[in-house]
Amino acid sequence: MKDLFSLTNKKVLITGSAQGIGFLLAKGLAEQGADIIINDIIDDRAQHATSQLRDAGFVADACAFDVTNGQAVNNAIADIEENIGAIDVLINNAGIQRRHPFTEFPENEWDAVIDVNQKSVFLVSQAVSRFMVKRQRGKIINICSMQSELGRDTITPYTASKGAVKMLTLVCALNLRVITFRSMALRRVISKLT
């Protein structure tokens, strides 16, 4: 198969990547040379997925943490940066689905879907971007859904969360662009003064 691109030695963190779409993303990016960081809330699952990638000859590390807990996210990202290496690419993939009629949707299940699908994107992106901005490089990819555009019965919080992720992505891109440009301008001024 012809190489479409190379991610050789690029560290890629994928949330919710111990199984499903996340694991397929991890495998595909590993095939392009990426060093994969597998995330799951359950350590055994993260370790198992990591072992599968390593057994196939790829570079992979496991990092289990709860993407909906701000302190856990901040601690995990700092640990990855210090002990595994700089995160070049973040893919916010973690997501869950719950189905109930709108009038019967339990509040706790609404909260769970919003937390995993939407809040985690904010928390992990914020933590990772702090390091990326200092380096002035990095990529953040958020997994959205057709449901960000289309309503569907029984999946109200899923649709709401994916619509919010779409808008969060636009606003994050704008904010990080402004921060990066300001930082670059400040560096130019400092270099002229010294």
Backbone bond lengths (Angstrom), bond angles and torsions (degrees), N, CA, C in turn:
res aa  C-N    CA-C-N  psi(-1)  N-CA   C-N-CA  omega(-1)  CA-C   N-CA-C  phi
1 M - - - 1.450 - - 1.533 109.55 -
2 K 1.299 115.80 133.05 1.464 120.41 -179.50 1.530 110.00 -68.97
3 D 1.350 116.31 135.20 1.456 120.33 176.93 1.520 109.88 -69.08
4 L 1.341 115.73 124.56 1.456 119.92 178.01 1.523 111.21 -83.49
5 F 1.322 115.33 -30.54 1.455 121.40 179.47 1.509 107.64 -165.53
6 S 1.316 116.54 168.25 1.462 120.42 179.57 1.520 110.28 -123.35
7 L 1.306 115.16 134.73 1.463 121.80 174.78 1.523 110.00 -118.25
8 T 1.313 116.53 27.03 1.457 121.40 -175.99 1.526 110.87 -52.98
9 N 1.337 114.50 125.70 1.470 124.07 178.47 1.522 114.50 65.76
10 K 1.320 118.36 11.22 1.462 121.09 174.62 1.527 108.51 -86.79
11 K 1.326 115.80 131.49 1.468 120.52 179.64 1.523 108.72 -90.20
12 V 1.332 114.96 123.34 1.460 121.63 -175.95 1.527 109.21 -120.47
13 L 1.327 116.45 117.34 1.460 122.72 174.96 1.515 108.31 -96.03
14 I 1.335 115.73 124.96 1.464 120.90 178.60 1.520 107.71 -121.64
15 T 1.334 116.39 116.75 1.461 119.09 178.42 1.526 109.73 -74.48
16 G 1.328 115.27 147.06 1.459 120.15 179.59 1.514 113.13 58.89
17 S 1.338 116.26 42.72 1.471 119.41 -171.63 1.526 114.56 -109.00
18 A 1.314 117.59 15.06 1.466 119.31 179.23 1.524 112.17 -78.65
19 Q 1.318 116.41 -13.11 1.464 120.04 -178.54 1.521 109.94 -158.18
20 G 1.316 116.49 174.44 1.456 122.34 173.57 1.520 114.55 60.59
21 I 1.341 115.35 -144.67 1.460 121.71 -178.13 1.521 111.14 -58.45
22 G 1.331 116.49 -39.75 1.461 120.52 -179.18 1.516 112.55 -60.04
23 F 1.326 116.63 -41.65 1.464 119.27 179.41 1.526 110.85 -69.50
24 L 1.323 117.33 -37.67 1.471 120.06 177.04 1.529 110.86 -63.83
25 L 1.325 116.52 -39.29 1.473 120.05 174.64 1.526 110.14 -61.21
26 A 1.332 116.04 -45.51 1.467 120.64 -179.32 1.524 110.61 -59.19
27 K 1.314 116.94 -46.22 1.465 120.83 -179.30 1.532 111.12 -64.45
28 G 1.319 116.80 -44.51 1.464 120.49 -179.62 1.525 112.53 -63.18
29 L 1.323 116.60 -41.36 1.460 119.93 179.59 1.528 111.44 -72.93
30 A 1.324 116.47 -33.77 1.468 120.14 175.27 1.527 110.27 -62.34
31 E 1.329 116.47 -37.84 1.466 120.68 178.27 1.535 111.43 -63.52
32 Q 1.328 117.03 -22.18 1.466 121.49 177.33 1.529 111.54 -95.23
33 G 1.340 116.58 10.77 1.457 120.69 172.76 1.511 116.20 101.47
34 A 1.334 117.79 -2.67 1.467 120.28 -177.57 1.525 111.68 -69.57
35 D 1.330 115.04 145.92 1.466 122.14 168.25 1.523 105.88 -89.54
36 I 1.319 116.12 117.72 1.463 121.24 -170.37 1.524 111.20 -95.69
37 I 1.331 115.16 139.43 1.460 121.76 171.33 1.522 106.50 -114.64
38 I 1.324 115.22 108.95 1.458 122.78 -178.71 1.528 109.09 -82.47
39 N 1.328 116.20 130.93 1.462 121.29 175.38 1.521 110.19 -120.13
40 D 1.314 115.01 140.43 1.459 123.13 170.66 1.513 106.39 -156.99
41 I 1.306 117.30 159.05 1.468 119.73 177.75 1.532 110.74 -74.45
42 I 1.337 116.38 -23.44 1.466 121.63 -178.98 1.525 109.07 -104.88
43 D 1.329 115.89 119.13 1.457 121.47 -174.44 1.529 112.47 -59.80
44 D 1.336 118.46 -42.04 1.474 120.74 -179.07 1.526 111.52 -58.77
45 R 1.321 116.66 -40.79 1.467 119.85 178.69 1.524 110.99 -65.91
46 A 1.325 116.18 -43.48 1.471 120.19 179.33 1.527 110.40 -62.44
47 Q 1.326 116.74 -43.17 1.476 121.14 179.58 1.525 110.97 -64.23
48 H 1.338 116.99 -41.88 1.469 120.64 -179.27 1.533 110.75 -63.32
49 A 1.333 116.82 -45.78 1.471 120.42 179.28 1.522 110.82 -63.16
50 T 1.327 115.83 -39.61 1.466 120.65 178.56 1.522 110.41 -63.06
51 S 1.324 116.71 -43.03 1.473 121.02 178.06 1.522 111.43 -60.92
52 Q 1.334 116.66 -39.54 1.466 120.08 178.58 1.535 111.03 -61.09
53 L 1.321 116.17 -43.86 1.466 119.56 178.77 1.524 111.43 -66.37
54 R 1.316 116.57 -43.28 1.466 119.81 179.51 1.525 111.09 -64.16
55 D 1.332 116.92 -39.77 1.472 120.66 178.63 1.528 111.47 -62.69
56 A 1.329 115.82 -26.54 1.468 120.57 178.32 1.529 111.44 -86.78
57 G 1.342 116.98 2.34 1.457 120.89 176.06 1.519 115.16 93.94
58 F 1.326 117.31 12.13 1.456 120.75 -178.36 1.529 111.08 -98.59
59 V 1.323 115.78 161.46 1.466 121.76 175.52 1.524 107.64 -90.44
60 A 1.329 116.52 123.88 1.463 120.24 -178.33 1.515 110.67 -151.22
61 D 1.320 115.26 147.89 1.463 123.39 174.32 1.519 108.30 -131.27
62 A 1.322 115.84 152.58 1.462 121.48 177.17 1.515 109.41 -105.83
63 C 1.318 115.83 139.54 1.456 121.13 176.07 1.526 108.04 -143.67
64 A 1.328 115.48 96.29 1.459 120.56 -178.98 1.527 110.01 -86.47
65 F 1.328 115.73 124.18 1.463 120.92 172.56 1.522 109.02 -160.23
66 D 1.329 114.40 159.34 1.460 122.41 -179.25 1.525 108.67 -84.04
67 V 1.326 116.76 111.62 1.465 121.19 -176.45 1.519 112.85 -70.96
68 T 1.339 117.64 -7.23 1.468 120.48 179.64 1.524 112.42 -98.64
69 N 1.324 117.06 1.20 1.462 121.92 -178.02 1.524 108.83 -111.97
70 G 1.317 116.76 111.51 1.460 121.47 -174.00 1.516 114.28 -56.35
71 Q 1.335 117.33 -43.94 1.462 119.99 -179.13 1.520 111.05 -67.05
72 A 1.337 116.26 -41.33 1.468 120.35 178.10 1.525 110.55 -62.73
73 V 1.316 116.54 -41.13 1.471 121.21 178.65 1.525 110.37 -62.77
74 N 1.324 116.98 -50.59 1.470 120.36 -178.61 1.523 111.75 -59.60
75 N 1.342 116.29 -43.01 1.468 120.33 179.10 1.530 111.32 -63.76
76 A 1.334 116.17 -43.88 1.466 120.49 -177.60 1.528 111.66 -66.23
77 I 1.323 117.02 -43.23 1.464 119.91 -178.99 1.525 110.17 -65.46
78 A 1.327 116.99 -42.04 1.474 120.12 177.36 1.524 110.47 -61.78
79 D 1.333 117.05 -39.44 1.468 121.36 179.35 1.525 111.02 -66.50
80 I 1.324 117.16 -43.10 1.473 120.80 177.78 1.525 109.87 -60.26
81 E 1.323 116.73 -48.98 1.462 121.40 -178.36 1.532 111.58 -59.22
82 E 1.321 116.18 -38.20 1.466 119.77 -177.23 1.521 112.62 -81.02
83 N 1.318 117.85 -39.72 1.466 120.28 -169.78 1.527 115.48 -106.63
84 I 1.327 118.03 -22.57 1.463 120.65 179.08 1.526 110.13 -106.83
85 G 1.321 115.49 -41.62 1.460 120.12 178.77 1.507 111.73 137.20
86 A 1.325 114.98 172.11 1.458 121.45 -177.49 1.525 110.84 -63.34
87 I 1.316 116.12 132.50 1.460 121.65 177.75 1.533 108.11 -78.81
88 D 1.327 115.49 116.33 1.467 120.82 179.50 1.528 111.50 -86.41
89 V 1.329 115.39 -35.86 1.465 120.68 -177.65 1.527 108.65 -137.26
90 L 1.323 115.57 132.30 1.472 121.97 171.78 1.517 107.55 -113.06
91 I 1.328 115.89 130.13 1.462 120.29 172.22 1.524 107.06 -117.56
92 N 1.334 115.47 112.19 1.470 121.24 176.40 1.522 108.05 -82.97
93 N 1.318 114.93 96.74 1.453 122.18 -175.20 1.528 112.41 -110.94
94 A 1.328 118.77 -23.57 1.471 121.60 -174.77 1.527 110.39 -52.35
95 G 1.314 115.78 132.76 1.460 119.85 179.26 1.514 111.38 -165.09
96 I 1.318 115.63 151.20 1.461 121.24 175.92 1.519 108.99 -134.26
97 Q 1.317 115.01 165.83 1.455 122.34 -179.60 1.529 109.19 -135.09
98 R 1.304 117.22 137.33 1.465 123.35 172.95 1.518 107.21 -133.78
99 R 1.335 116.73 143.07 1.467 120.57 -176.18 1.526 111.20 -124.56
100 H 1.318 115.43 123.34 1.469 123.16 174.28 1.523 107.74 -155.18
101 P 1.324 117.55 154.15 1.466 118.57 171.72 1.534 109.53 -60.40
102 F 1.317 116.43 147.87 1.461 120.96 -177.64 1.529 112.45 -52.09
103 T 1.307 117.09 -44.72 1.474 120.54 -176.18 1.514 113.12 -71.82
104 E 1.321 116.90 -13.01 1.471 120.91 -177.87 1.523 113.06 -115.75
105 F 1.330 117.57 7.77 1.469 119.05 -173.23 1.528 110.09 -68.43
106 P 1.358 117.76 120.82 1.467 119.91 -179.86 1.530 111.05 -68.77
107 E 1.322 116.46 139.21 1.462 121.43 -178.05 1.523 111.93 -59.74
108 N 1.328 117.28 -40.76 1.474 119.14 -177.85 1.528 111.66 -65.69
109 E 1.324 117.72 -33.02 1.460 119.81 178.25 1.533 110.95 -76.51
110 W 1.338 116.92 -35.01 1.470 120.58 171.83 1.523 109.25 -57.09
111 D 1.342 116.61 -49.69 1.464 121.12 -178.39 1.523 111.71 -60.18
112 A 1.332 116.45 -41.16 1.472 120.05 -179.06 1.525 111.16 -62.00
113 V 1.331 116.99 -45.21 1.475 120.85 -179.58 1.527 110.58 -64.67
114 I 1.323 116.89 -45.96 1.472 120.43 -179.61 1.528 110.15 -63.14
115 D 1.332 116.97 -42.48 1.468 120.15 -179.07 1.526 112.20 -62.62
116 V 1.328 117.52 -48.42 1.461 120.42 -176.81 1.527 111.24 -73.10
117 N 1.310 117.16 -44.19 1.464 120.35 -172.96 1.522 113.84 -81.22
118 Q 1.331 117.35 -30.32 1.464 119.83 -173.60 1.523 112.21 -116.40
119 K 1.319 117.09 -55.70 1.463 120.32 -176.42 1.526 111.32 -58.82
120 S 1.332 117.12 -39.77 1.465 120.57 -178.48 1.523 111.62 -62.22
121 V 1.318 117.22 -35.14 1.467 120.94 179.51 1.531 109.50 -63.00
122 F 1.326 115.81 -42.99 1.461 120.20 176.68 1.524 111.29 -63.76
123 L 1.337 116.64 -50.60 1.465 120.38 -174.90 1.526 112.81 -62.70
124 V 1.331 116.90 -48.90 1.467 119.95 -176.10 1.530 110.17 -71.26
125 S 1.325 117.19 -40.82 1.473 119.75 177.90 1.518 110.93 -61.51
126 Q 1.319 117.07 -42.81 1.459 120.47 -179.91 1.523 111.00 -61.67
127 A 1.344 116.30 -47.25 1.464 120.36 -178.41 1.525 111.89 -63.51
128 V 1.322 117.02 -44.39 1.468 121.16 -178.42 1.525 110.74 -70.67
129 S 1.327 116.62 -40.24 1.473 118.92 -175.84 1.522 112.30 -65.74
130 R 1.318 118.12 -26.14 1.470 119.86 176.89 1.534 110.57 -59.25
131 F 1.328 115.99 -39.16 1.464 120.50 177.93 1.530 110.59 -76.65
132 M 1.327 116.79 -40.14 1.463 120.48 -178.92 1.523 111.55 -63.46
133 V 1.329 117.01 -40.15 1.464 120.71 -179.58 1.527 110.23 -62.76
134 K 1.339 116.99 -41.05 1.470 119.82 178.28 1.526 110.97 -61.84
135 R 1.332 116.60 -37.07 1.467 120.71 -179.56 1.526 112.13 -84.35
136 Q 1.322 115.72 -15.21 1.472 123.56 -174.87 1.521 111.85 57.60
137 R 1.295 114.85 40.57 1.470 119.70 174.34 1.525 109.34 -162.44
138 G 1.304 114.95 155.78 1.453 121.19 177.82 1.519 111.34 139.47
139 K 1.319 115.10 161.40 1.460 121.55 -179.77 1.525 108.74 -131.63
140 I 1.325 115.53 139.63 1.465 121.85 173.89 1.518 107.24 -124.28
141 I 1.325 115.20 125.85 1.467 121.96 -179.97 1.520 107.51 -120.20
142 N 1.332 116.29 124.16 1.459 121.40 179.09 1.520 109.75 -107.38
143 I 1.322 115.68 128.46 1.464 120.35 179.41 1.525 108.70 -83.26
144 C 1.309 114.61 119.46 1.459 120.52 -179.65 1.535 108.71 -106.36
145 S 1.299 117.98 -146.23 1.456 121.22 -178.34 1.517 108.96 -167.31
146 M 1.318 115.54 157.27 1.466 119.34 171.24 1.521 110.11 -58.50
147 Q 1.338 115.78 -25.06 1.463 119.30 -178.87 1.522 112.55 -69.39
148 S 1.322 117.97 -7.98 1.464 119.75 173.34 1.529 110.39 -71.11
149 E 1.326 115.90 -17.49 1.467 121.75 -179.88 1.522 112.95 -111.74
150 L 1.319 115.92 -25.98 1.466 120.55 -172.60 1.523 110.89 -117.01
151 G 1.310 116.86 130.32 1.462 120.22 174.61 1.523 110.60 -80.95
152 R 1.316 115.66 152.74 1.464 119.75 178.99 1.522 108.53 -153.72
153 D 1.301 116.61 139.39 1.467 118.74 -177.70 1.524 111.00 -69.20
154 T 1.279 116.09 154.83 1.477 128.25 177.96 1.524 115.05 75.17
155 I 1.341 119.21 -6.95 1.473 119.46 -178.86 1.531 111.02 -126.69
156 T 1.311 115.87 42.08 1.463 121.23 -175.32 1.526 113.90 -52.50
157 P 1.348 120.51 -51.91 1.470 118.29 -177.98 1.533 112.98 -68.34
158 Y 1.332 117.64 -30.49 1.456 120.19 177.59 1.529 109.77 -62.43
159 T 1.327 115.83 -49.08 1.455 120.86 179.32 1.522 110.98 -61.28
160 A 1.333 116.90 -44.68 1.467 121.08 179.17 1.528 110.72 -62.14
161 S 1.329 116.19 -42.59 1.473 119.42 -177.30 1.526 111.41 -67.44
162 K 1.317 117.67 -40.03 1.464 120.13 -178.44 1.524 111.65 -72.13
163 G 1.327 117.52 -33.45 1.457 120.25 172.95 1.519 111.01 -64.37
164 A 1.323 115.53 -39.63 1.467 120.32 178.29 1.527 111.06 -66.77
165 V 1.324 117.46 -38.09 1.474 120.73 178.56 1.526 110.33 -62.99
166 K 1.321 116.22 -40.37 1.472 119.54 178.25 1.528 110.31 -58.79
167 M 1.317 117.81 -47.22 1.465 120.99 -179.27 1.524 111.49 -71.54
168 L 1.333 117.28 -36.92 1.464 120.89 177.06 1.527 110.42 -60.46
169 T 1.316 116.60 -39.60 1.470 121.39 178.94 1.527 110.75 -61.13
170 L 1.327 116.62 -44.91 1.464 120.19 179.22 1.529 111.42 -62.66
171 V 1.325 116.39 -44.54 1.460 120.40 -177.77 1.530 111.20 -69.63
172 C 1.326 117.18 -39.49 1.476 120.36 176.89 1.523 110.48 -61.65
173 A 1.314 117.19 -43.68 1.464 120.52 -179.92 1.526 110.22 -60.39
174 L 1.315 116.39 -43.29 1.465 120.09 178.59 1.526 110.62 -63.50
175 N 1.326 117.34 -48.98 1.465 121.44 -179.02 1.514 112.39 -61.05
176 L 1.318 117.42 -46.08 1.464 120.32 -177.56 1.520 111.19 -69.17
177 R 1.317 117.61 -32.77 1.460 120.43 175.89 1.528 110.35 -63.96
178 V 1.340 116.30 -44.88 1.464 120.46 -179.98 1.523 110.61 -63.63
179 I 1.342 116.64 -45.05 1.471 120.88 179.71 1.523 110.35 -61.04
180 T 1.337 116.98 -44.60 1.464 121.50 -178.31 1.527 110.83 -64.19
181 F 1.331 116.64 -45.01 1.466 119.27 179.16 1.519 111.85 -63.24
182 R 1.327 117.20 -40.31 1.464 120.33 177.68 1.523 110.58 -63.11
183 S 1.327 116.02 -42.57 1.462 120.87 179.76 1.528 110.66 -63.24
184 M 1.329 116.65 -42.67 1.466 120.32 179.61 1.523 110.38 -64.88
185 A 1.332 117.04 -41.18 1.468 120.82 179.34 1.517 110.47 -64.42
186 L 1.333 116.83 -41.25 1.463 120.99 178.96 1.526 110.59 -63.13
187 R 1.330 117.12 -41.39 1.467 120.32 178.36 1.522 111.45 -63.08
188 R 1.327 116.43 -38.58 1.470 119.56 178.08 1.533 110.81 -63.13
189 V 1.338 115.77 -42.70 1.479 120.01 179.35 1.512 110.20 -63.04
190 I 1.351 117.13 -45.90 1.461 121.02 -179.63 1.516 110.89 -62.08
191 S 1.325 116.88 -41.47 1.474 119.49 -178.87 1.536 111.21 -65.61
192 K 1.309 117.48 -31.92 1.464 120.47 178.26 1.530 111.36 -73.37
193 L 1.341 115.85 -29.62 1.459 120.45 -179.14 1.516 112.76 -79.68
194 T 1.336 116.47 -22.99 1.486 119.22 -176.15 1.504 112.16 -101.22
